[in-house]
Amino acid sequence: MEAADAEELTAESPVRHMSTVSRHHFGNSRETTDAFSITIIESMKEDYGLFVWPCSIVLAEYVWQQRSRFSGENVVEIGAGTSLPGLVAAKVGANVTLTDDMNRLEVVIASNSG
């Protein structure tokens, strides 16, 4: 995972906050054709949801390692935040529904059918 720092000025607040970019790689492109990367922009101004939690990296890696078990299955990620595990599940062929706080425009509420 690589991170690049950036500062951003929001319309709601004149206070600057930090955002980062985290990159997550699954598989080795030299060894497998189904390797991929996910890039997530994280907001450090939020209390909890808009950054990649260490446990979500572990869960996403588990989904990748067990991808044959997830392919074709229905998956719901509740409180998805940045959605890393759900995005990996969708990439490996699961039917994924991602949910989080519908009152925050920054948060994804989406569904993918494979």
C-alpha distances in whole Angstrom, upper triangle without the diagonal:
4,7,10,13,16,20,22,25,26,30,31,30,30,28,25,21,18,15,12,9,6,5,5,7,11,13,14,16,18,19,19,20,19,15,13,10,10,9,11,13,13,16,17,21,21,22,20,19,17,13,11,13,11,14,13,10,13,15,13,12,16,17,16,17,20,20,24,25,23,25,28,28,28,25,25,22,24,22,19,18,15,16,13,15,18,16,15,19,20,18,20,23,24,26,24,25,23,24,24,26,29,30,26,26,22,22,22,25,25,26,25,28,26
4,7,10,13,17,19,23,24,28,29,28,28,26,22,19,16,13,10,8,6,6,8,10,14,16,16,17,20,21,22,22,21,17,15,12,11,10,11,12,12,15,16,20,21,22,20,19,17,14,12,14,14,17,16,13,16,18,16,16,20,21,19,21,24,24,27,28,27,28,31,31,30,28,27,24,26,24,21,19,16,18,15,18,20,18,18,21,22,21,23,26,27,28,26,27,24,26,25,27,29,30,26,26,22,22,22,26,26,28,27,30,28
4,7,10,13,16,19,21,25,26,25,24,22,18,16,12,10,6,5,5,7,10,13,17,19,20,21,23,25,25,25,24,20,17,14,13,10,10,10,10,12,13,16,18,19,18,18,15,12,11,14,14,17,16,14,17,20,18,18,22,23,21,24,26,26,30,31,29,30,32,32,31,28,28,24,26,23,21,18,15,17,15,19,21,19,19,23,24,22,25,27,28,29,27,27,24,25,24,25,27,28,24,23,20,20,21,25,25,28,27,30,29
4,7,10,13,17,19,22,24,23,22,20,16,14,10,8,5,5,7,10,13,16,19,22,22,23,25,27,27,27,26,23,20,16,15,11,11,10,10,12,13,16,18,20,20,19,16,13,14,17,17,21,19,18,21,23,21,22,25,26,25,27,30,29,33,34,31,32,35,34,34,31,30,27,28,25,23,20,17,19,18,21,23,21,22,25,26,24,27,30,30,31,29,29,26,27,25,26,28,28,24,23,19,21,22,26,27,29,29,32,31
4,7,10,14,16,20,21,19,19,16,13,10,7,6,5,7,10,13,16,19,23,26,26,27,29,31,31,31,29,26,23,19,17,14,13,10,10,10,10,13,16,18,18,18,15,13,14,17,18,22,21,19,23,25,23,24,28,28,27,30,32,32,35,36,34,35,37,36,35,32,31,28,28,25,23,20,17,20,19,23,25,23,24,27,28,27,30,32,32,33,30,30,27,27,25,26,27,27,23,22,19,20,22,26,27,30,30,34,33
4,7,10,13,16,18,17,16,14,10,9,6,5,6,8,12,15,18,21,25,28,28,29,31,34,33,33,31,28,24,21,19,15,13,10,10,10,10,12,15,18,19,18,15,14,16,19,21,24,23,22,25,27,25,27,30,30,29,32,34,34,37,38,35,36,38,37,36,33,32,28,29,25,23,20,18,21,21,24,26,24,25,29,29,28,31,33,33,34,31,30,27,27,25,25,26,25,21,20,17,20,22,25,27,30,30,34,33
4,7,10,13,15,13,12,10,6,6,5,6,9,11,15,18,21,25,28,31,32,32,35,37,37,36,34,31,28,24,21,18,16,12,11,10,10,10,14,17,18,18,15,15,18,20,22,25,24,24,28,29,27,29,32,32,32,35,37,36,40,40,37,38,40,39,38,34,33,29,29,26,24,20,19,22,23,26,27,26,28,31,31,30,33,35,35,35,32,31,28,27,25,24,25,24,20,19,17,19,22,26,27,31,32,35,35
4,6,10,12,10,10,9,6,6,6,7,10,13,16,19,23,26,29,32,33,34,37,38,38,37,35,32,28,25,22,18,16,12,12,9,10,10,13,17,18,18,15,15,18,21,24,27,25,25,29,30,28,30,33,33,33,36,38,37,40,40,37,38,39,39,37,34,32,29,28,25,23,20,18,22,23,27,27,26,28,31,30,30,34,35,35,34,31,30,26,26,23,22,23,21,18,17,14,18,20,24,26,29,30,34,34
4,7,9,7,6,7,5,7,9,10,14,16,20,23,26,30,33,36,37,37,40,42,41,40,38,35,32,28,25,22,19,15,15,12,13,11,14,17,19,19,17,18,21,24,27,29,28,28,32,32,31,33,36,36,36,39,41,40,43,43,40,41,42,41,39,36,33,30,30,26,25,21,21,24,26,29,29,28,31,33,33,33,36,38,37,37,33,32,28,27,24,23,23,21,18,17,15,19,22,25,27,31,32,36,37
4,5,5,6,7,7,8,11,12,15,17,21,24,27,30,33,36,38,38,41,43,41,40,38,35,32,28,25,22,19,15,14,11,13,10,12,16,18,18,15,17,21,23,27,29,27,28,32,32,30,33,36,35,35,39,40,39,42,42,39,40,40,39,37,34,31,28,27,24,23,20,19,23,25,28,28,27,30,32,31,32,35,37,36,35,31,29,26,25,22,20,20,18,15,14,13,16,19,22,25,28,30,34,35
4,6,7,9,10,12,15,15,19,21,24,27,30,33,36,39,41,41,44,46,44,43,40,38,34,31,28,25,22,18,18,15,16,13,15,18,21,20,18,20,24,26,30,32,30,31,35,34,33,36,38,37,38,41,42,41,44,44,41,41,42,41,38,36,33,30,29,26,25,22,22,25,27,31,30,29,32,34,33,34,38,38,37,36,33,30,27,26,23,21,20,17,15,14,14,18,20,23,26,29,31,35,36
4,7,9,11,12,15,16,19,22,25,28,30,34,36,40,42,42,45,47,45,44,41,39,35,32,29,26,22,19,18,14,15,12,13,16,19,18,17,20,23,25,29,31,29,31,34,34,33,36,38,37,38,41,42,41,44,44,40,42,42,41,38,35,32,29,27,24,24,21,21,25,27,30,30,29,33,34,33,35,38,39,37,36,32,30,27,25,21,19,19,15,13,13,14,17,20,22,25,29,32,35,37
4,5,8,10,13,15,19,21,24,28,30,34,37,40,42,42,46,47,46,45,42,40,36,33,29,26,23,19,18,14,14,11,13,15,19,19,17,20,23,25,29,30,29,31,34,34,33,36,38,38,39,42,43,42,46,45,42,43,44,42,40,37,34,31,29,25,25,22,22,26,28,31,31,31,34,36,35,36,39,40,39,38,34,32,29,27,23,21,21,18,16,16,16,19,22,25,28,32,34,38,39
4,6,9,13,15,19,22,25,28,31,35,38,41,43,43,46,48,47,46,43,41,37,34,31,27,24,20,19,16,15,12,15,18,21,21,20,21,25,27,30,32,31,32,36,36,35,38,40,40,41,44,45,44,48,47,44,45,46,45,42,39,37,33,32,28,28,24,25,28,30,33,33,33,35,38,37,38,41,42,41,41,37,35,31,30,27,24,25,22,19,19,18,22,25,28,31,34,36,40,41
4,6,10,13,17,20,23,26,29,33,36,39,41,41,44,46,45,44,42,39,36,32,29,25,22,19,17,13,12,10,13,15,18,19,18,19,22,24,27,29,29,30,33,34,33,35,38,38,38,41,43,42,46,45,42,44,45,44,41,38,35,32,30,27,27,23,23,27,28,31,32,31,34,36,36,37,40,41,40,40,36,34,30,29,25,23,24,22,19,19,18,21,24,27,30,34,36,40,40
4,7,10,13,17,20,23,26,30,33,36,37,38,41,42,42,41,39,36,33,29,26,22,20,16,14,11,10,9,12,15,18,18,16,17,20,22,25,28,27,27,31,32,31,33,36,36,36,39,40,40,43,43,40,42,43,42,40,36,34,31,30,26,25,21,21,25,26,29,30,29,31,34,34,34,37,39,38,38,34,33,29,28,25,23,24,22,19,19,17,20,23,26,29,32,34,38,38
4,7,10,14,16,20,23,26,29,33,34,35,38,39,39,38,36,33,30,26,23,19,17,13,11,8,7,6,9,12,14,15,13,13,16,18,21,24,23,23,27,28,27,29,32,32,32,35,37,36,40,40,37,38,40,38,37,33,31,27,26,23,22,18,18,21,22,26,27,26,28,31,31,31,34,36,35,35,31,30,26,25,22,21,22,20,17,17,15,17,21,24,26,30,31,35,36
4,7,10,13,17,20,23,26,30,31,32,34,36,35,35,33,30,27,23,20,17,14,11,9,6,5,7,10,13,14,14,12,11,14,16,19,22,21,21,24,25,24,26,29,29,30,32,34,34,37,37,35,36,38,37,35,32,30,26,26,22,21,17,16,20,20,23,25,24,26,28,29,29,32,34,33,33,30,29,25,24,22,21,23,22,18,18,15,17,20,24,26,29,30,34,34
4,7,10,13,16,20,23,26,28,28,31,33,32,32,29,26,23,19,16,13,10,7,5,4,6,8,10,13,13,13,10,9,12,14,17,20,18,18,22,23,22,23,26,26,26,29,31,30,34,34,31,33,34,34,32,29,27,23,23,20,18,15,13,17,17,20,22,20,22,25,25,25,28,30,30,30,27,26,22,22,20,20,21,20,17,16,13,15,17,21,23,26,27,30,30
4,6,10,13,17,20,23,24,25,28,29,29,28,26,23,20,16,14,10,8,6,5,7,8,11,13,15,15,14,10,9,10,13,15,18,16,16,19,21,19,21,24,24,24,26,29,28,32,32,29,31,33,32,31,28,26,23,23,20,18,15,12,16,15,19,20,19,20,23,24,23,26,28,28,29,26,25,22,22,20,21,23,23,19,18,15,16,18,21,23,25,26,29,29
4,7,10,13,17,20,21,21,24,26,25,25,23,20,16,13,10,7,6,5,6,9,11,14,15,17,16,15,11,9,10,13,15,17,15,14,18,19,17,18,22,22,21,24,26,25,29,29,27,28,30,30,29,26,25,22,23,20,17,15,12,14,13,17,18,16,17,21,21,20,23,25,25,26,23,24,20,22,20,22,23,23,20,19,15,16,17,20,21,23,24,27,26
4,7,10,13,17,18,19,22,23,23,22,20,17,14,10,8,6,5,6,7,11,12,16,16,18,16,14,12,9,8,11,12,14,13,11,14,16,14,15,18,18,18,20,23,22,26,26,24,25,28,27,27,23,23,20,21,19,16,14,11,13,11,14,16,14,15,18,19,18,20,23,23,24,22,22,19,21,20,22,24,24,21,20,16,16,17,20,21,23,22,26,24
4,7,10,13,14,15,18,20,19,19,17,13,11,7,6,4,6,9,11,14,16,19,20,21,19,17,14,12,10,13,13,15,13,11,14,15,13,13,17,17,15,18,21,20,23,24,22,23,26,26,25,23,23,20,22,21,17,16,12,13,10,13,15,13,13,16,17,15,18,21,21,23,21,22,20,22,21,24,25,27,23,22,19,18,18,21,21,22,21,24,22
4,7,10,12,13,16,17,16,17,14,11,9,5,5,6,8,12,13,17,18,22,21,22,20,18,16,13,10,12,12,13,11,8,11,12,9,9,13,13,12,14,17,16,20,21,19,20,23,23,23,20,21,18,21,20,16,16,12,12,9,11,13,11,10,14,15,13,15,18,19,21,19,20,19,21,21,24,26,27,24,24,20,19,18,21,20,21,20,22,20
4,7,8,10,13,13,13,13,11,8,6,4,7,9,12,15,16,20,22,25,25,26,23,21,19,17,14,16,15,16,14,10,12,14,10,9,13,13,10,12,15,14,18,20,18,19,22,22,23,21,22,20,23,22,19,19,15,15,11,12,15,12,10,14,15,12,13,17,18,21,20,22,20,23,24,27,29,30,28,27,23,22,21,23,22,22,21,22,20
4,7,9,12,11,10,11,9,6,6,6,8,12,14,18,19,23,24,28,27,28,25,22,21,19,15,17,16,16,14,11,12,12,9,7,10,10,7,9,12,11,14,16,15,16,19,20,21,19,21,19,22,23,19,20,17,15,11,11,14,12,9,12,13,10,11,14,16,19,18,21,20,23,24,27,29,31,29,28,25,23,22,23,22,22,19,21,18
4,6,9,8,7,9,7,4,7,9,12,15,18,21,23,26,28,31,31,32,28,26,25,22,19,20,19,19,17,14,14,15,12,10,12,12,8,9,12,11,14,16,16,16,20,21,23,21,23,22,26,26,23,23,20,19,15,15,17,15,11,14,15,12,11,15,17,21,20,23,23,26,28,31,33,35,32,32,28,27,25,27,25,24,22,23,19
4,5,5,6,8,8,6,8,10,14,16,19,23,24,28,30,33,33,34,31,29,27,25,22,23,21,22,20,17,17,18,15,13,16,16,12,12,15,15,17,20,19,19,23,24,26,25,27,26,29,29,26,26,23,22,18,18,20,18,15,17,18,15,15,18,21,24,24,27,26,30,31,34,36,38,35,34,31,29,28,30,28,27,25,25,22
4,5,5,6,7,5,8,10,14,16,20,23,25,29,31,34,34,35,33,30,28,26,23,25,24,24,22,19,20,21,18,16,18,18,14,15,18,16,18,21,21,20,23,25,27,26,28,27,30,31,27,27,24,23,19,20,21,18,16,18,19,15,15,18,21,24,24,27,27,30,32,35,36,38,36,34,31,30,28,30,28,27,24,25,22
4,6,8,10,9,11,14,17,20,23,26,29,32,34,38,37,39,36,34,32,29,26,28,26,27,25,22,23,24,21,18,21,20,17,17,20,19,20,23,23,22,26,28,30,29,31,30,34,34,31,31,28,26,23,23,25,22,19,22,22,18,18,21,24,27,28,31,31,34,36,39,40,42,39,38,35,34,32,34,32,31,28,28,25
4,7,9,8,12,15,18,21,24,28,30,33,35,39,38,39,36,34,32,30,27,28,26,26,25,21,21,22,19,17,19,18,15,14,17,16,17,21,21,20,24,26,28,27,30,29,33,34,30,31,28,26,23,22,24,22,18,20,21,18,17,20,23,26,27,30,30,33,35,38,40,42,40,38,35,34,32,34,31,30,27,27,24
4,6,6,10,13,16,20,23,26,29,32,34,38,37,38,35,32,31,29,26,27,25,25,23,21,21,21,18,16,17,16,13,13,15,13,14,18,18,17,20,22,25,24,27,27,30,31,28,29,26,24,21,20,21,19,16,17,18,14,13,16,19,23,23,27,27,31,33,36,37,40,37,36,33,32,29,31,28,27,24,24,20
4,6,9,12,16,19,22,26,28,32,34,37,36,38,35,32,30,29,26,28,26,26,24,21,22,22,19,17,19,17,14,15,16,14,15,19,18,16,19,22,24,24,26,26,30,31,27,28,25,23,20,20,21,18,15,17,17,13,12,15,18,21,22,25,26,30,32,35,36,39,36,35,32,30,28,29,26,25,22,22,18
4,6,10,13,17,20,23,25,29,31,34,33,35,31,29,27,26,23,25,24,23,21,19,19,18,15,14,16,14,10,12,14,11,12,16,15,13,16,18,20,20,23,23,26,27,24,25,22,20,17,16,17,14,12,13,13,9,9,11,15,18,18,22,22,26,28,32,32,35,33,32,29,27,25,26,23,22,18,18,15
4,7,11,14,17,21,23,26,29,32,31,32,29,27,25,23,20,22,21,21,19,16,17,17,14,12,15,13,10,12,14,12,14,17,16,15,18,20,22,21,23,22,26,26,23,23,20,18,15,15,16,14,11,13,14,10,10,13,16,19,19,22,22,26,27,31,32,34,32,30,27,26,24,25,23,22,19,20,17
4,7,10,13,17,19,23,25,28,28,29,26,24,22,20,18,20,19,20,17,15,16,16,12,12,15,13,10,13,15,13,16,18,16,16,19,20,21,20,21,20,24,24,20,20,17,16,13,13,14,11,9,12,12,9,10,13,16,18,18,20,20,23,25,28,29,31,28,27,24,23,21,22,20,20,17,19,16
4,7,10,13,16,20,22,25,25,26,23,21,19,17,14,17,17,18,15,13,15,15,12,12,15,14,12,15,17,15,18,20,18,18,21,22,22,20,21,19,22,22,18,18,14,14,11,12,14,10,9,13,13,10,12,15,17,19,18,20,19,22,23,26,27,29,26,24,21,20,19,21,19,20,18,20,17
4,7,10,12,16,19,22,21,23,20,17,15,14,12,15,15,16,13,11,14,14,11,12,15,14,12,16,18,16,19,21,18,18,21,21,21,18,19,17,19,19,15,15,11,10,8,10,11,8,8,12,12,10,13,15,16,18,16,17,16,18,19,22,23,25,22,21,17,16,15,18,17,17,16,19,17
4,7,10,13,16,19,19,21,19,16,13,12,11,14,15,17,14,12,16,16,13,15,18,17,16,19,21,20,23,24,21,22,24,24,24,21,21,18,20,19,15,14,10,11,9,13,14,11,12,15,15,13,16,19,20,21,18,19,17,19,19,21,22,24,20,19,15,15,15,18,17,19,18,21,20
4,6,10,12,15,15,17,15,12,9,8,8,12,14,15,12,12,16,16,13,15,18,18,17,20,22,21,24,25,22,23,25,24,23,20,19,17,18,16,13,11,7,9,8,12,13,11,12,16,15,15,18,20,20,21,18,18,15,17,16,18,19,20,17,16,12,12,12,15,16,18,18,21,21
4,7,10,12,13,15,14,12,8,8,9,13,15,17,15,15,18,19,17,19,22,21,21,24,26,25,28,29,26,26,28,27,26,23,22,19,20,17,14,11,8,11,11,15,16,14,16,19,19,18,22,24,23,24,21,20,17,18,17,18,19,19,15,14,10,11,12,16,17,20,20,24,24
4,6,9,9,12,11,9,5,5,7,10,13,15,13,14,17,18,17,19,22,21,22,25,26,26,29,29,26,28,29,28,27,23,22,18,18,16,13,10,8,11,12,15,16,15,17,20,20,20,23,25,24,25,21,21,17,17,15,16,18,18,14,14,10,11,13,17,18,21,22,26,25
4,6,6,9,10,9,5,6,10,12,15,17,16,17,20,21,20,22,25,24,25,28,29,29,32,32,29,31,32,31,29,25,23,20,19,16,15,11,10,14,15,18,19,18,20,23,23,24,27,28,27,27,24,22,19,18,15,15,17,16,13,13,9,11,14,17,19,23,24,28,28
4,6,8,9,9,7,7,10,12,15,17,16,17,20,21,21,23,26,26,27,29,31,31,34,34,31,33,34,33,31,28,25,22,21,17,16,13,12,16,17,20,21,21,23,25,26,26,29,31,30,30,26,25,21,20,17,17,19,18,15,16,13,14,17,20,23,26,27,31,31
4,7,9,10,8,10,13,15,18,20,19,20,24,24,24,26,29,29,30,32,34,33,37,36,33,35,36,35,33,29,26,23,22,18,17,14,14,18,19,22,23,23,25,27,28,29,31,33,32,31,28,26,22,21,17,16,18,16,13,14,12,14,17,20,23,26,28,32,33
4,6,7,6,8,12,13,16,18,17,19,22,22,22,25,27,27,28,31,32,31,35,34,31,33,34,32,30,26,23,20,18,14,14,11,12,16,17,20,21,21,23,25,26,27,30,31,29,29,25,23,19,17,14,13,15,14,11,13,10,11,15,18,21,24,26,30,31
4,7,8,9,12,12,16,17,17,19,21,21,22,25,26,26,28,30,31,31,35,34,31,33,34,32,30,26,23,19,17,14,14,11,13,16,18,20,21,22,24,26,27,28,30,32,30,29,26,23,20,18,14,13,16,15,12,15,13,13,17,19,22,25,27,31,32
4,6,7,9,9,12,13,13,15,18,18,18,21,22,23,25,27,28,28,31,30,27,30,31,28,26,22,20,16,14,11,11,8,10,13,15,16,18,19,21,22,23,25,27,28,26,26,22,20,17,15,12,12,15,15,13,15,13,12,15,17,20,22,25,28,29
4,6,8,9,12,13,11,14,17,16,16,19,21,20,22,25,26,25,29,27,25,27,28,26,23,20,17,13,12,8,8,5,7,10,12,14,14,16,18,19,20,22,24,25,23,23,19,17,13,12,9,9,12,13,10,12,10,8,11,13,16,19,21,24,25
4,7,9,13,14,12,14,17,17,16,19,21,21,22,25,26,25,29,28,25,27,28,26,24,21,18,15,14,11,9,6,6,9,11,14,15,15,17,19,20,21,23,25,23,23,19,18,14,13,11,11,14,14,10,11,8,8,10,13,16,19,21,24,25
4,6,9,11,10,11,14,15,14,17,19,19,20,23,24,24,28,27,24,26,28,26,25,21,19,16,15,12,11,7,6,10,10,13,14,14,16,19,20,20,22,24,23,24,20,19,16,15,13,14,17,17,14,15,11,11,13,16,18,20,22,25,25
4,6,8,7,7,11,11,11,13,15,16,17,19,21,21,24,24,21,23,25,24,23,19,18,14,15,12,10,8,6,8,7,10,12,12,13,16,17,18,20,22,21,22,19,18,15,15,14,16,19,20,17,17,14,13,14,17,18,20,21,24,23
4,5,5,7,9,10,11,13,15,16,17,19,20,21,24,23,21,24,26,24,23,19,18,14,14,12,11,9,9,10,9,11,13,14,15,17,19,20,21,23,22,23,20,19,16,16,15,17,20,21,18,20,17,15,16,18,20,22,22,25,25
4,5,5,7,9,10,11,13,15,16,17,19,20,23,23,21,24,26,24,24,20,19,16,17,15,13,13,12,12,11,11,15,16,15,17,20,20,21,23,22,24,21,21,18,19,18,20,24,25,22,23,20,18,19,21,22,24,24,27,26
4,5,5,6,9,10,11,12,14,15,16,18,21,20,19,22,24,22,21,17,17,14,14,13,12,12,12,12,10,10,13,15,14,15,18,19,19,22,20,22,19,19,17,17,17,19,23,24,22,24,21,18,19,20,21,22,23,25,24
4,5,5,6,8,10,10,12,14,15,16,19,18,16,19,21,19,18,15,14,11,12,11,9,10,9,8,6,6,9,11,11,12,15,16,16,19,17,19,16,16,14,15,15,17,20,22,20,21,18,16,16,17,18,19,19,22,21
4,5,5,6,9,10,11,12,14,15,19,18,17,19,22,20,20,17,17,14,16,15,12,13,11,10,7,7,11,11,10,12,15,15,16,18,18,20,17,18,16,18,18,21,23,25,23,23,20,18,18,20,20,21,20,23,21
4,6,5,6,9,10,10,12,14,17,17,16,19,21,20,20,17,17,15,17,16,14,15,14,13,10,9,12,13,12,13,16,16,16,19,18,20,18,19,18,19,20,23,26,28,26,26,23,21,20,22,22,22,22,24,22
4,5,5,6,9,10,10,12,15,14,12,16,18,16,16,13,13,11,14,14,12,14,13,11,9,6,9,11,9,10,14,14,14,16,15,17,15,16,15,17,17,21,23,26,24,25,22,19,18,19,19,19,19,21,19
4,5,5,6,9,10,10,14,13,12,14,17,15,16,13,14,12,14,15,12,13,12,9,6,4,8,8,6,8,11,11,11,14,13,15,13,15,14,16,17,21,23,26,24,24,21,18,17,18,18,18,17,19,17
4,5,5,6,9,10,13,13,12,15,18,17,18,16,17,15,18,18,16,17,15,13,10,8,11,11,8,10,13,12,12,15,15,18,16,19,18,20,21,25,27,29,27,27,24,22,21,22,21,21,20,21,19
4,5,5,6,8,11,11,10,13,16,15,16,14,16,14,17,18,16,18,17,14,12,9,12,13,10,10,14,13,12,15,14,17,16,18,18,20,21,25,27,30,28,29,26,23,22,23,22,21,20,21,19
4,6,5,6,9,8,7,10,13,12,13,11,13,12,16,17,15,17,16,13,10,7,9,10,7,6,10,10,8,11,10,13,12,15,15,18,20,24,26,28,27,27,25,22,20,20,19,18,16,17,15
4,5,5,9,10,9,10,14,14,15,14,16,15,19,20,17,19,17,14,11,9,11,10,7,7,10,9,7,11,11,15,14,17,17,20,22,26,28,31,29,28,26,23,21,22,20,19,17,18,15
4,6,8,9,10,12,15,15,17,16,19,18,21,23,20,22,20,17,14,12,14,14,10,11,14,13,10,13,14,17,17,20,20,23,25,29,31,34,32,32,29,26,25,25,24,23,21,21,18
4,6,6,7,9,13,12,15,14,17,17,20,22,20,22,21,18,15,12,14,14,11,10,13,13,9,12,12,15,16,19,19,22,25,28,30,33,32,32,30,27,24,25,23,21,19,19,16
4,5,5,6,10,10,13,12,16,16,20,22,19,22,20,17,14,11,12,12,9,8,10,9,6,8,9,13,13,17,18,21,24,28,29,32,31,30,28,25,23,23,21,19,16,16,13
4,6,5,9,10,13,14,17,18,22,24,22,25,23,20,18,15,15,15,12,10,12,12,8,9,10,13,15,19,20,24,26,30,31,35,34,33,31,28,26,25,23,20,18,17,14
4,6,8,8,11,11,15,16,20,22,20,24,23,19,18,14,14,15,13,10,12,13,10,10,9,12,14,17,19,22,25,28,30,33,32,32,31,27,25,24,22,19,17,16,14
4,6,5,8,8,12,13,17,19,17,20,20,16,15,11,11,12,10,7,9,10,7,7,6,9,10,13,15,18,21,25,26,30,29,29,27,24,21,20,18,16,14,13,11
4,6,9,10,14,15,19,22,19,22,21,17,16,14,12,13,11,8,8,9,6,4,5,8,10,14,16,20,23,27,28,31,30,30,28,25,22,21,18,15,13,11,8
4,7,9,13,16,19,22,20,23,22,19,18,16,13,14,13,10,9,11,9,6,5,6,10,13,16,19,23,26,27,30,30,29,28,25,22,20,17,14,12,9,7
4,6,10,13,16,19,18,21,21,17,17,14,12,14,13,9,10,12,10,8,5,6,8,11,14,17,21,24,25,29,28,28,27,24,21,19,17,13,12,10,9
4,7,10,13,16,15,19,19,15,16,13,11,13,13,9,10,13,12,10,6,5,6,8,11,14,17,21,21,25,25,25,24,21,18,16,14,11,10,9,9
4,7,10,13,12,15,16,12,13,10,8,11,11,8,9,12,12,10,7,6,5,6,8,11,14,18,19,23,22,23,22,18,15,14,12,10,10,10,11
4,6,10,9,13,14,11,13,10,8,11,12,10,11,14,14,13,10,8,6,5,6,8,11,14,16,19,19,20,19,15,13,11,10,9,10,12,13
4,6,5,9,11,8,10,8,6,10,11,10,11,14,15,15,12,11,8,6,5,6,8,12,14,17,17,18,16,13,11,10,10,10,12,14,15
4,5,9,11,9,12,11,10,13,15,14,15,18,19,19,15,14,11,8,6,5,6,10,12,15,15,16,16,12,11,10,11,12,15,17,18
4,6,9,8,11,11,11,13,16,15,16,19,21,21,18,17,13,11,8,6,4,7,10,13,12,14,13,10,10,10,12,14,16,19,20
4,6,5,8,8,8,10,12,12,13,16,17,18,16,15,11,9,6,6,6,9,11,14,13,14,12,8,8,9,10,12,14,17,18
4,5,8,10,10,11,14,15,15,17,20,21,19,18,14,13,9,8,6,8,11,13,10,11,9,6,7,9,12,14,16,20,20
4,6,9,9,9,12,13,14,15,18,19,18,18,14,13,10,10,9,12,14,15,12,13,9,7,8,11,12,14,15,19,19
4,6,5,6,9,10,10,12,14,15,14,14,10,10,7,9,9,12,14,17,15,15,12,9,8,10,10,12,12,16,16
4,5,5,6,9,10,11,13,15,14,15,12,12,10,12,13,16,18,20,18,18,15,12,11,13,13,14,14,17,16
4,5,5,6,9,10,11,13,11,13,10,11,10,12,14,17,19,22,20,20,18,15,13,14,14,14,13,16,15
4,5,5,6,9,10,11,9,9,7,8,7,10,12,16,17,20,19,19,16,13,11,11,10,10,10,12,12
4,5,5,6,9,10,9,10,8,10,9,12,14,17,18,21,19,18,16,14,11,12,10,10,9,12,11
4,5,5,6,9,9,11,10,12,12,15,17,21,22,25,23,22,20,17,15,16,14,13,12,13,11
4,5,5,7,5,8,7,10,11,14,17,20,22,25,23,23,21,18,15,15,13,12,10,11,9
4,5,5,5,6,6,9,10,14,17,20,21,24,23,22,20,17,14,14,11,9,7,8,6
4,5,7,10,10,13,13,17,20,23,24,27,25,24,21,19,16,17,14,13,10,11,8
4,6,9,10,14,15,19,22,25,26,29,28,27,25,22,19,19,17,15,12,12,8
4,7,9,12,15,18,21,25,25,29,28,27,25,22,19,19,15,13,10,8,5
4,6,10,12,15,19,22,23,26,26,25,24,21,17,16,14,11,8,7,6
4,7,10,14,17,21,21,24,24,23,22,19,16,14,11,8,6,5,5
4,6,10,13,17,17,21,20,20,19,16,12,11,8,6,5,7,7
4,7,10,14,14,17,17,17,17,13,10,8,6,4,6,9,11
4,7,11,11,15,14,14,13,10,7,6,5,6,9,12,13
4,7,8,12,11,12,12,8,7,5,7,9,12,15,17
4,6,9,9,10,10,6,7,6,10,12,15,18,20
4,5,6,9,9,7,8,8,12,15,18,21,23
4,6,7,9,7,8,7,11,14,17,21,23
4,6,9,9,11,11,14,17,21,24,27
4,5,6,9,10,14,17,20,24,26
4,6,8,9,12,16,19,23,24
4,7,10,12,16,18,22,23
4,7,10,13,16,19,21
4,6,9,12,16,17
4,7,10,14,16
4,7,10,13
4,7,9
4,6
4
